[in-house]
């Protein structure tokens, strides 16, 4: 067995003759255990909150989307559409026209987005499962499905024939406008359903209509689209699907996945994750200061033993390694014990939902292997640095 490791193991698992050293070592070990447990629990909670936040966007966003590289719309040819239909990477795709518009109802106004969709839309995006009133719109009609936020703001009900919901879209073109009424295309709408995703950014933003209605309001041609959403086939890699789309639409469109469609949300969540990690890493660093103090006091207490080993021919670097190994042993064992406690806490919350956000919603936690690796890596690296600092006090000058 390695000589410094053998001695370090005995020092780590045996009590010192000095009570103060035992107390400081216990405090350092306890701090590492609590820090590791807290870091793992917080990372697991954040993973749960992350999945909970993304569940709203993932429920309504497609696997992939193509948008025009220039302007607001692009044209799809018959040949391109035939290629999409035969592409094995996709099970479904849906053509969409979207534009900002003004909605007017019973002397109330709301600026939102009119989203014209075809009959494949719910097969790709699945928004119809979020309907809580009414039915999905009939194709080739003036029926619309509105978000709950829009419905509340306009005090809008279903199939109201007494008060007409109207949509106004600016006409494309240039030049002076003499009559304000000539500046807009407008159409009466009939509300057939109301959806609620739970994300106000969606519920207050979108009004869904049939695609011919949206194209007519925007003076679009039948093959002119804002974007196309895709549902990928099982066991299809994203890179293969992207390559296929770039071949079908060369230098015409850009392809976005879910993360790119919600890049601001993903950046915010990643930033919060880093900040939380750094805060709780600071807690572990503070606990490791106690470990440094305990090892230095141990070095002072064992000074005579170290002199004897040095006089017997043990090199200084091996004497330093004794306390380097001792600090690593304490930090690693403390980290593992803290991880075990943290895993127990996470599993209990998953199973029994003891801590609630609301009476019906428990704090979401997700058990992930990567969080275990992050905690272990943090403890090992910081424990090594702390042990290295403490063991560096062993020197010839000290022993002489």
C-alpha positions as CSV (number, residue, x, y, z in Angstrom):
1,X,0.0,0.0,0.0
2,X,1.2,3.6,-0.8
3,X,3.0,4.8,2.3
4,X,1.5,8.4,2.5
5,X,-2.0,7.1,1.8
6,X,-1.7,4.5,4.5
7,X,-0.8,7.1,7.1
8,X,-3.4,9.6,5.7
9,X,-6.1,6.9,6.1
10,X,-5.2,6.4,9.8
11,X,-5.2,10.1,10.4
12,X,-8.5,10.6,8.7
13,X,-10.4,7.8,10.5
14,X,-8.9,8.2,14.0
15,X,-9.5,10.8,16.6
16,X,-6.8,13.3,17.5
17,X,-5.5,13.8,21.0
18,X,-6.5,17.4,20.8
19,X,-10.2,18.0,21.2
20,X,-10.1,21.3,19.2
21,X,-8.8,19.5,16.2
22,X,-11.5,16.8,16.4
23,X,-14.2,19.6,16.7
24,X,-12.9,21.5,13.7
25,X,-12.6,18.3,11.6
26,X,-16.1,17.4,12.5
27,X,-17.4,20.9,11.6
28,X,-15.5,20.7,8.3
29,X,-16.9,17.2,7.5
30,X,-20.4,18.3,8.4
31,X,-20.1,21.4,6.2
32,X,-19.0,19.3,3.3
33,X,-21.9,16.8,3.8
34,X,-24.5,19.5,4.1
35,X,-23.0,21.5,1.2
36,X,-23.0,18.4,-1.1
37,X,-26.5,17.5,-0.1
38,X,-27.8,21.0,-0.6
39,X,-26.1,21.3,-4.0
40,X,-27.6,18.1,-5.3
41,X,-31.1,18.9,-4.0
42,X,-31.0,22.4,-5.5
43,X,-29.8,21.1,-8.8
44,X,-32.5,18.4,-8.8
45,X,-35.2,21.0,-7.9
46,X,-33.9,23.3,-10.6
47,X,-34.0,20.4,-13.1
48,X,-37.6,19.8,-12.2
49,X,-38.5,23.5,-12.5
50,X,-36.7,23.6,-15.9
51,X,-38.7,20.7,-17.2
52,X,-41.9,22.2,-15.8
53,X,-41.2,25.5,-17.5
54,X,-40.3,23.9,-20.8
55,X,-43.3,21.6,-20.7
56,X,-45.5,24.5,-21.8
57,X,-43.4,25.3,-24.9
58,X,-42.6,21.6,-25.7
59,X,-46.3,20.9,-25.7
60,X,-47.0,23.4,-28.5
61,X,-43.7,23.7,-30.4
62,X,-42.8,21.4,-33.3
63,X,-39.8,19.2,-33.5
64,X,-38.4,21.4,-36.3
65,X,-39.5,24.5,-38.1
66,X,-38.3,26.2,-41.3
67,X,-38.5,29.9,-41.8
68,X,-37.5,32.2,-44.7
69,X,-34.0,33.6,-44.8
70,X,-35.2,36.9,-46.2
71,X,-38.4,38.8,-45.4
72,X,-41.5,37.3,-43.8
73,X,-42.6,34.6,-46.2
74,X,-41.4,32.1,-48.8
75,X,-42.9,30.1,-51.6
76,X,-43.1,26.3,-51.7
77,X,-43.3,24.6,-55.1
78,X,-45.2,21.5,-56.0
79,X,-42.0,19.6,-56.4
80,X,-40.8,20.6,-53.0
81,X,-44.1,19.6,-51.4
82,X,-43.8,16.2,-53.1
83,X,-40.3,15.8,-51.7
84,X,-41.6,16.6,-48.2
85,X,-44.4,14.0,-48.5
86,X,-41.9,11.3,-49.5
87,X,-39.2,12.2,-46.9
88,X,-38.9,9.3,-44.4
89,X,-37.5,11.7,-41.7
90,X,-41.0,13.2,-41.0
91,X,-44.3,11.7,-40.2
92,X,-46.3,14.9,-40.6
93,X,-45.8,18.6,-41.5
94,X,-48.1,21.6,-41.3
95,X,-48.1,24.8,-43.3
96,X,-48.6,28.0,-41.3
97,X,-49.2,31.7,-42.1
98,X,-48.7,34.1,-39.2
99,X,-48.9,37.9,-38.9
100,X,-49.5,40.5,-36.2
101,X,-53.0,41.9,-36.3
102,X,-55.6,44.0,-34.5
103,X,-58.6,42.3,-33.1
104,X,-61.7,44.3,-32.2
105,X,-64.7,43.0,-30.2
106,X,-67.5,44.9,-28.5
107,X,-65.5,48.2,-28.2
108,X,-62.4,46.4,-27.0
109,X,-59.2,46.0,-28.8
110,X,-56.3,43.6,-28.6
111,X,-53.1,43.3,-30.7
112,X,-52.1,39.7,-31.2
113,X,-51.0,37.2,-33.8
114,X,-53.3,35.7,-36.3
115,X,-52.0,32.2,-37.1
116,X,-53.5,30.5,-40.1
117,X,-53.1,26.7,-39.9
118,X,-54.0,23.7,-42.1
119,X,-55.7,20.4,-41.1
120,X,-52.4,18.8,-40.1
121,X,-51.6,21.4,-37.5
122,X,-52.8,19.4,-34.4
123,X,-51.1,16.3,-35.6
124,X,-47.8,18.2,-35.4
125,X,-48.3,20.7,-32.6
126,X,-51.2,19.1,-30.6
127,X,-52.7,22.3,-29.5
128,X,-56.3,20.8,-29.6
129,X,-55.6,18.9,-26.4
130,X,-55.4,22.3,-24.6
131,X,-59.0,23.3,-25.5
132,X,-61.1,23.9,-22.4
133,X,-64.2,25.4,-24.1
134,X,-65.7,24.8,-27.5
135,X,-64.2,22.9,-30.5
136,X,-61.4,23.3,-32.9
137,X,-62.1,25.4,-35.9
138,X,-63.5,24.0,-39.1
139,X,-61.3,24.3,-42.2
140,X,-62.1,26.9,-44.9
141,X,-64.4,28.9,-42.6
142,X,-64.1,32.1,-40.6
143,X,-64.0,30.2,-37.3
144,X,-61.1,30.9,-34.9
145,X,-59.7,29.5,-31.7
146,X,-58.4,32.0,-29.2
147,X,-56.2,31.9,-26.2
148,X,-57.6,32.2,-22.7
149,X,-55.7,35.5,-22.2
150,X,-57.3,37.0,-25.4
151,X,-60.7,35.7,-24.3
152,X,-60.4,37.4,-20.9
153,X,-59.1,40.7,-22.3
154,X,-61.9,41.0,-24.9
155,X,-64.6,39.4,-22.7
156,X,-65.0,37.1,-25.6
157,X,-67.4,34.1,-25.6
158,X,-68.2,31.3,-28.0
159,X,-70.4,31.7,-31.1
160,X,-71.5,35.2,-30.2
161,X,-73.6,36.3,-33.2
162,X,-74.7,39.5,-31.6
163,X,-71.2,41.0,-31.3
164,X,-68.8,40.3,-34.1
165,X,-65.1,39.7,-33.6
166,X,-63.2,41.5,-36.3
167,X,-59.6,41.3,-37.4
168,X,-57.6,44.1,-39.1
169,X,-54.4,43.5,-41.0
170,X,-52.4,46.3,-42.7
171,X,-52.5,46.0,-46.5
172,X,-49.1,45.6,-48.1
173,X,-47.9,48.3,-50.4
174,X,-46.5,51.8,-50.5
175,X,-47.6,55.4,-51.0
176,X,-49.9,57.8,-49.2
177,X,-53.1,56.6,-47.5
178,X,-56.1,58.9,-48.1
179,X,-58.8,56.8,-46.5
180,X,-57.8,54.9,-43.2
181,X,-60.3,52.2,-44.0
182,X,-58.4,51.4,-47.2
183,X,-55.2,50.7,-45.2
184,X,-56.5,47.5,-43.7
185,X,-57.8,44.2,-44.8
186,X,-60.5,43.1,-42.4
187,X,-62.7,40.1,-41.8
188,X,-65.4,39.0,-39.3
189,X,-64.5,36.0,-37.2
190,X,-66.5,33.5,-35.2
191,X,-65.0,32.1,-32.0
192,X,-65.4,28.3,-32.0
193,X,-63.0,27.4,-29.2
194,X,-60.8,28.7,-26.4
195,X,-57.5,27.1,-25.4
196,X,-55.3,27.4,-22.4
197,X,-51.7,26.2,-22.4
198,X,-50.8,27.8,-19.1
199,X,-48.1,30.0,-20.5
200,X,-49.4,33.6,-20.8
201,X,-47.0,34.3,-23.6
202,X,-49.0,31.8,-25.7
203,X,-52.5,32.3,-24.2
204,X,-52.4,36.1,-24.7
205,X,-50.7,36.1,-28.1
206,X,-52.4,33.7,-30.6
207,X,-55.7,33.5,-32.4
208,X,-55.8,30.5,-34.8
209,X,-57.7,30.5,-38.1
210,X,-57.8,28.5,-41.2
211,X,-54.9,29.1,-43.5
212,X,-57.0,30.4,-46.5
213,X,-58.5,33.1,-44.3
214,X,-55.0,34.3,-43.1
215,X,-53.6,34.2,-46.7
216,X,-56.5,36.2,-48.0
217,X,-56.1,38.9,-45.3
218,X,-52.4,39.1,-46.1
219,X,-52.8,39.0,-49.9
220,X,-50.7,35.9,-50.0
221,X,-50.7,33.3,-52.8
222,X,-51.9,29.7,-52.0
223,X,-48.3,28.5,-51.9
224,X,-46.9,31.5,-49.9
225,X,-46.2,30.6,-46.3
226,X,-44.6,32.1,-43.1
227,X,-43.2,28.7,-42.0
228,X,-43.6,25.0,-42.0
229,X,-43.6,22.8,-38.8
230,X,-42.5,19.2,-38.8
231,X,-43.0,16.2,-36.6
232,X,-40.0,13.9,-36.9
233,X,-40.3,10.2,-37.4
234,X,-39.2,7.9,-34.5
235,X,-35.5,7.1,-34.3
236,X,-34.6,9.9,-36.7
237,X,-31.6,12.0,-35.8
238,X,-32.1,15.8,-35.9
239,X,-29.0,16.3,-38.1
240,X,-30.4,13.9,-40.8
241,X,-33.7,15.8,-40.7
242,X,-32.0,19.2,-41.0
243,X,-29.9,17.9,-43.9
244,X,-33.0,16.7,-45.7
245,X,-34.7,20.1,-45.3
246,X,-31.6,22.0,-46.5
247,X,-31.5,19.8,-49.6
248,X,-35.2,20.4,-50.4
249,X,-35.0,24.1,-49.7
250,X,-31.4,25.1,-50.7
251,X,-30.4,28.6,-49.6
252,X,-34.1,29.4,-49.1
253,X,-34.9,28.7,-45.4
254,X,-33.3,28.3,-42.0
255,X,-34.1,25.3,-39.8
256,X,-34.8,25.7,-36.1
257,X,-35.3,23.1,-33.3
258,X,-37.2,23.6,-30.0
259,X,-34.3,25.2,-28.3
260,X,-33.7,27.7,-31.1
261,X,-37.4,28.5,-31.2
262,X,-37.2,29.4,-27.5
263,X,-33.6,30.6,-27.3
264,X,-34.4,33.4,-24.8
265,X,-36.1,31.0,-22.4
266,X,-33.3,28.5,-22.7
267,X,-30.6,31.2,-22.1
268,X,-32.5,32.4,-19.1
269,X,-32.8,28.9,-17.6
270,X,-29.1,28.1,-18.3
271,X,-28.1,31.4,-16.7
272,X,-30.2,30.7,-13.6
273,X,-28.7,27.2,-13.4
274,X,-25.2,28.5,-13.4
275,X,-25.9,31.2,-10.8
276,X,-27.5,28.6,-8.5
277,X,-24.6,26.3,-8.9
278,X,-22.1,29.1,-8.1
279,X,-24.0,30.2,-5.0
280,X,-24.0,26.7,-3.5
281,X,-20.4,26.0,-4.6
282,X,-19.5,29.1,-2.5
283,X,-21.2,27.3,0.5
284,X,-18.9,24.3,-0.1
285,X,-15.8,26.6,-0.4
286,X,-16.6,28.2,2.9
287,X,-16.9,24.7,4.5
288,X,-13.6,23.7,3.0
289,X,-11.9,26.6,4.9
290,X,-12.6,24.6,8.0
291,X,-11.0,21.6,6.4
292,X,-7.8,23.6,5.6
293,X,-7.7,24.8,9.3
294,X,-8.2,21.3,10.6
295,X,-5.4,19.9,8.4
296,X,-3.0,22.7,9.4
297,X,-3.7,22.0,13.1
298,X,-3.1,18.3,12.5
299,X,0.2,19.1,10.9
300,X,1.3,21.2,13.9
301,X,0.1,18.4,16.3
302,X,2.0,15.7,14.3
303,X,5.1,17.8,13.9
304,X,7.3,15.5,16.0
305,X,6.1,12.4,14.1
306,X,6.9,14.2,10.8
307,X,10.4,15.1,12.1
308,X,11.0,11.4,12.9
309,X,9.9,10.4,9.4
310,X,12.0,13.1,7.8
311,X,15.1,12.1,9.8
312,X,14.5,8.5,8.7
313,X,14.8,9.6,5.1
314,X,11.2,10.4,4.0
315,X,11.2,13.1,1.4
316,X,9.2,16.3,2.0
317,X,6.9,15.6,-0.9
318,X,5.8,12.3,0.7
319,X,5.1,14.1,4.0
320,X,3.0,16.7,2.1
321,X,1.1,13.8,0.3
322,X,0.0,12.4,3.7
323,X,-2.1,15.5,4.4
324,X,-3.1,15.9,0.8
325,X,-4.5,12.4,0.9
326,X,-6.1,13.0,4.3
327,X,-8.0,16.1,3.0
328,X,-9.1,14.3,-0.1
329,X,-10.4,11.3,1.9
330,X,-12.4,13.6,4.2
331,X,-13.9,15.7,1.3
332,X,-14.7,12.6,-0.9
333,X,-16.3,10.7,1.9
334,X,-18.2,13.8,3.0
335,X,-19.3,14.4,-0.6
336,X,-20.5,10.8,-1.0
337,X,-22.4,10.9,2.3
338,X,-24.0,14.2,1.4
339,X,-25.0,12.8,-2.0
340,X,-26.6,9.8,-0.5
341,X,-28.7,12.1,1.8
342,X,-29.5,14.4,-1.1
343,X,-30.7,11.4,-3.2
344,X,-32.9,10.2,-0.3
345,X,-34.5,13.7,0.0
346,X,-35.1,13.9,-3.8
347,X,-36.7,10.4,-3.9
348,X,-38.9,11.2,-0.9
349,X,-40.2,14.4,-2.6
350,X,-40.8,12.5,-5.9
351,X,-42.7,9.7,-4.1
352,X,-44.6,11.5,-1.4
353,X,-44.7,15.2,-2.6
354,X,-44.2,16.6,0.9
355,X,-43.3,20.2,-0.2
356,X,-46.0,21.9,-2.3
357,X,-45.9,25.1,-4.5
358,X,-49.7,25.2,-4.5
359,X,-52.3,22.9,-2.8
360,X,-52.4,20.8,-6.0
361,X,-48.8,21.3,-7.3
362,X,-45.7,19.8,-5.6
363,X,-42.3,21.2,-6.0
364,X,-41.0,19.4,-9.2
365,X,-37.7,17.5,-8.7
366,X,-35.9,15.4,-11.3
367,X,-33.3,12.7,-10.4
368,X,-30.5,13.1,-13.0
369,X,-27.2,11.3,-13.1
370,X,-25.5,14.4,-14.4
371,X,-26.3,16.2,-11.2
372,X,-24.5,13.4,-9.2
373,X,-21.4,13.8,-11.5
374,X,-21.5,17.6,-11.1
375,X,-21.6,17.4,-7.3
376,X,-18.8,14.8,-7.2
377,X,-16.6,16.7,-9.6
378,X,-17.1,19.9,-7.5
379,X,-16.3,18.2,-4.2
380,X,-13.3,16.4,-5.6
381,X,-11.8,19.5,-7.3
382,X,-12.4,21.9,-4.5
383,X,-11.3,19.3,-1.9
384,X,-8.1,18.7,-3.7
385,X,-7.4,22.4,-3.9
386,X,-8.1,22.9,-0.2
387,X,-5.9,19.9,0.7
388,X,-3.1,21.1,-1.5
389,X,-3.2,24.5,0.2
390,X,-3.1,22.9,3.7
391,X,-0.4,20.3,2.9
392,X,1.9,23.0,1.4
393,X,2.6,24.2,5.0
394,X,4.8,21.1,5.4
395,X,8.3,22.3,4.7
396,X,11.9,21.9,5.8
397,X,11.7,25.0,7.8
398,X,8.8,23.6,9.8
399,X,10.6,20.4,10.5
400,X,13.9,22.0,11.4
